[in-house]
Amino acid sequence: MQTTENKNTIRAIITGATGMVGEGVLIECLQDENVEQVLVINRKPCGVSHPKLKEIIHYDFFDISPIKEQLTGYNACYFCLGISSIGVKEPEYYKTTYTLTLGIAEILCKLNPDITFCYVSGAATDSSEKGKIMWARVKGKTENDLAKLPFKQVFNFRPALMKATKGQKNVLSYYKYVIWLFPLLNTFFPNYVSTLKEVAEAMIKITIKGYSKTIIEVKDIKLIAKD
């Protein structure tokens, strides 16, 4: 099992904090006593102020070299940055998903050898990289190549439908049309739904305690969050 030495002190970098998943993770990190510092890297301000929080506004995520001196001293990265594949052709999706993620990850593991990297992928991601679904292949390659980098720990999170945390400002446009189904889906299809609070808590706990798997499905998310 993978473990981390800094058991009660997390200094986390969060990407995608102006999106639904990243905002949910940020909320929990700011509330959790095990998280000492949080750095968010955004293209626009996240609108959150907190003693733990530092924000870097950076527009070109394909080149983070201008800010890399500010990225040292962290032992966790919760990578929540991503785009929908709807209406996006494969070359663009590959660049924004694979190329961008690996570019940032390669720099972070060089700057912080003791870092735990948690990547938000998605349910039904294709680890074989050979399936017919474009986004699943690209996400699968991203997961596979992240695992080859010299991080202390790498975990690929595969959530499905997520219930937003109360007070979140950034939710997906279709969210209000499906979230009323959450109680029903949670009863009959528990391995396909979770709360964003559970996702964030699982990231924090897995950083501290490690886990026996590197692919974190919905059932694992719930188990780790509850532990």
Summary of the structure (lengths in Angstrom):
residues: 227
radius of gyration: 16.4
end to end distance: 15.9
largest distance: 48.5
contacts: 728
relative contact order: 0.17
helix: 41%
strand: 18%
